[in-house]
Every structure is written in C-alpha cells, then in structure tokens.
Amino acid sequence: MLRGVKLLLLGNSNDMGDWTDGAPRRNDILRERLAEALGEPVEIVARSLWPTPRMPQVLKRWVDDTEPDMVYINVTSFTFSYESLPLRFRRIFGRLGPAAGEAGKRFAESKRWSHNAIFRTLRSWGQATIGGDTNFTCEQVIASVSEAIRVVYRKEHTVLMVKGPFGRSKTGITRREHLRKEKKRLQVHLALESLCAQLRVRYIGRETPEWREMSRPRELQAGDGLHLNAKGHAYMADELFDSIHAAWTAHLEETAAAPAR
C-alpha cells in the first residue's frame, strides 16, 4: 500500500472560508492533480496563516500533530498592507473607537454591503483619503514568519517551501498610496528571501509586482472583491500545482542523488 504524501498548506481565508458556492476549493483541486502526477495518495491539511507572535508556536504544534512531508507557507500582502478603516476608527475615536470599529467591521463583513460595488468604491476612496490601519506592521510579519520558517527548518526530513508576497493586484487608487504599499511589500519580500537563502530553503518571490507583468481576469473574484470565487480557486490551483510539484520533484531527485550513509 502506498504511504502517500502529506502537505501542510499555510494559506489564508480563501482556504478556510466558503467563497465557491459548493465548487471545489483550490486545495481540493490541488490534491487531485498532485495525486495523479505523483502516482500516490496526497493529503492536504490547510490552515490559515495569521502572523501573530504566537503563530510559530501554533505552527510547531500543527507540524508535530500532522507530521507532514512538506510545508508550504504562503505570505500575502493583506496582513501588512491592507488598510482597514474600522481598525483606524477603533484607534482614533478614543472611548467610542471600539463601537465605531465594530460597526465598520460589520458593514465590511456583510454580503449586502461588501458585495456592493458602490460600497467598495467608497471604501477604496476612504482608504486613499482618510487612510486605514493594517493588522500587522512589516516588522511584525517578518519576525513571526521568520520564526515560523525556522520552526519547520528544524524539523528533520520535512520539505519547506515559502512563497513571498507577489503583488498580484495594483494596490490603491492613488500613486502615493500604491508606492507606500509597494514599499512595504518589498520590505517583507526581501527580508524573507534573504532568510531563505541563508537557510537554503526554497523560496519564490517577485522583485516586480505581478500586476505589472500580467493581470488576472476580474471574474476570478468573489463579490466582496477580496476573495476568490470558484473560477479563482481553479485558476490558483494551477499555480500551486506548478510550484509545489516542482519543489517535491526536486526534493525526490536530491534524495535519490544523495550518497548512502
């Protein structure tokens, strides 16, 4: 009986939420494609990466519990680049801040409003003019993800692959806003790229944001403009398959070429 391959995929809310109306998520599609290509069963354990100070310890527990053959860490710009108006309201309105922030959050999470084009346009203009607060600073994300990388790196016989922030979509509606966010993206990308080079960990990233060289079809997004719909999951499954299959194949070749002890 084939043992199979187990992949621990650290993604985001796309991997945990229901944005596909019952259609397969990218993880489901990826599992089937990898199993067919490798000729053995594949199990994917998906978790959402949220770079709090505790995240590396949580990841260690996940790795110990699941004992994956490979860990894929997907670092997106959202955590350090998306400027939330509710978070800004919570900070600047003093005692009224929590109530104002929660009200704004309910609007943003409501399908009635978050899927409304006019609401999303007003939100974009508010982010460009008033400005919002991010969930984490670049320094916090770098520190948390770097320690997470070391946690997996110390796990013997576990293949690790890290994907940095790609800059898939043009951020902001003003040049100043875009430049500010691109500076943050590069700060995180360069720090993680340097660490992975030092540890000889597989890393994929981009100096130039992806949107400058290629554009994703707009019909890949769910109604809120942030998450992927069913077509988006199928589209991203292709990218995941290419990178993960290449990394696992390279690992198998390196293992076969290694001298016997």
Solvent accessible surface area in square Angstrom, and as a share of the most:
residue,aa,sasa,rsa
1,M,243,1.09
2,L,105,0.52
3,R,186,0.68
4,G,8,0.07
5,V,14,0.08
6,K,51,0.21
7,L,3,0.02
8,L,0,0.00
9,L,2,0.01
10,L,0,0.00
11,G,1,0.01
12,N,33,0.17
13,S,53,0.34
14,N,16,0.08
15,D,1,0.01
16,M,90,0.40
17,G,23,0.23
18,D,102,0.53
19,W,63,0.22
20,T,8,0.05
21,D,143,0.74
22,G,74,0.71
23,A,35,0.27
24,P,79,0.50
25,R,79,0.29
26,R,11,0.04
27,N,10,0.05
28,D,49,0.25
29,I,41,0.21
30,L,0,0.00
31,R,79,0.29
32,E,105,0.47
33,R,86,0.31
34,L,6,0.03
35,A,27,0.21
36,E,148,0.66
37,A,51,0.39
38,L,40,0.20
39,G,53,0.51
40,E,45,0.20
41,P,73,0.46
42,V,12,0.07
43,E,88,0.39
44,I,25,0.13
45,V,22,0.12
46,A,19,0.15
47,R,79,0.29
48,S,43,0.28
49,L,14,0.07
50,W,110,0.39
51,P,4,0.02
52,T,42,0.24
53,P,117,0.74
54,R,159,0.58
55,M,9,0.04
56,P,4,0.02
57,Q,110,0.49
58,V,22,0.13
59,L,0,0.00
60,K,111,0.47
61,R,123,0.45
62,W,46,0.16
63,V,3,0.01
64,D,59,0.31
65,D,105,0.54
66,T,20,0.12
67,E,120,0.54
68,P,7,0.05
69,D,23,0.12
70,M,3,0.01
71,V,0,0.00
72,Y,2,0.01
73,I,0,0.00
74,N,14,0.07
75,V,3,0.02
76,T,38,0.22
77,S,25,0.16
78,F,81,0.34
79,T,12,0.07
80,F,1,0.00
81,S,5,0.03
82,Y,46,0.17
83,E,7,0.03
84,S,14,0.09
85,L,23,0.11
86,P,22,0.14
87,L,47,0.23
88,R,50,0.18
89,F,50,0.21
90,R,90,0.33
91,R,150,0.55
92,I,84,0.43
93,F,99,0.41
94,G,52,0.50
95,R,240,0.88
96,L,132,0.66
97,G,0,0.00
98,P,75,0.47
99,A,69,0.53
100,A,28,0.22
101,G,0,0.00
102,E,70,0.31
103,A,35,0.27
104,G,17,0.16
105,K,87,0.37
106,R,152,0.56
107,F,93,0.39
108,A,32,0.25
109,E,118,0.53
110,S,37,0.24
111,K,133,0.56
112,R,189,0.69
113,W,91,0.32
114,S,5,0.03
115,H,64,0.29
116,N,58,0.30
117,A,63,0.49
118,I,125,0.63
119,F,37,0.15
120,R,65,0.24
121,T,72,0.42
122,L,118,0.59
123,R,34,0.12
124,S,38,0.25
125,W,135,0.47
126,G,11,0.10
127,Q,15,0.07
128,A,26,0.20
129,T,100,0.58
130,I,96,0.49
131,G,11,0.11
132,G,7,0.07
133,D,26,0.13
134,T,33,0.19
135,N,53,0.27
136,F,24,0.10
137,T,68,0.39
138,C,7,0.04
139,E,107,0.48
140,Q,95,0.42
141,V,1,0.00
142,I,33,0.17
143,A,66,0.51
144,S,7,0.04
145,V,1,0.00
146,S,13,0.08
147,E,56,0.25
148,A,0,0.00
149,I,0,0.00
150,R,86,0.32
151,V,17,0.10
152,V,0,0.00
153,Y,112,0.43
154,R,153,0.56
155,K,72,0.31
156,E,134,0.60
157,H,158,0.71
158,T,23,0.14
159,V,9,0.05
160,L,12,0.06
161,M,8,0.03
162,V,0,0.00
163,K,7,0.03
164,G,0,0.00
165,P,0,0.00
166,F,22,0.09
167,G,13,0.13
168,R,45,0.16
169,S,57,0.37
170,K,121,0.51
171,T,46,0.27
172,G,25,0.24
173,I,84,0.43
174,T,55,0.32
175,R,186,0.68
176,R,198,0.72
177,E,5,0.02
178,H,10,0.05
179,L,82,0.41
180,R,89,0.33
181,K,16,0.07
182,E,27,0.12
183,K,152,0.64
184,K,48,0.20
185,R,6,0.02
186,L,52,0.26
187,Q,71,0.32
188,V,0,0.00
189,H,2,0.01
190,L,84,0.42
191,A,33,0.26
192,L,0,0.00
193,E,65,0.29
194,S,71,0.46
195,L,14,0.07
196,C,1,0.00
197,A,73,0.57
198,Q,135,0.60
199,L,27,0.13
200,R,227,0.83
201,V,17,0.10
202,R,66,0.24
203,Y,40,0.15
204,I,56,0.28
205,G,32,0.31
206,R,52,0.19
207,E,104,0.47
208,T,52,0.31
209,P,6,0.04
210,E,5,0.02
211,W,55,0.19
212,R,142,0.52
213,E,114,0.51
214,M,96,0.43
215,S,95,0.61
216,R,56,0.20
217,P,57,0.36
218,R,204,0.74
219,E,99,0.45
220,L,11,0.05
221,Q,70,0.31
222,A,16,0.12
223,G,31,0.30
224,D,8,0.04
225,G,22,0.21
226,L,79,0.39
227,H,28,0.12
228,L,10,0.05
229,N,36,0.18
230,A,36,0.28
231,K,128,0.54
232,G,0,0.00
233,H,1,0.00
234,A,45,0.35
235,Y,74,0.28
236,M,8,0.04
237,A,0,0.00
238,D,72,0.37
239,E,52,0.23
240,L,10,0.05
241,F,24,0.10
242,D,90,0.47
243,S,19,0.12
244,I,4,0.02
245,H,52,0.23
246,A,58,0.45
247,A,6,0.04
248,W,23,0.08
249,T,46,0.27
250,A,33,0.26
251,H,44,0.20
252,L,81,0.40
253,E,111,0.50
254,E,103,0.46
255,T,82,0.48
256,A,89,0.69
257,A,86,0.66
258,A,59,0.46
259,P,117,0.74
260,A,106,0.82
261,R,286,1.04
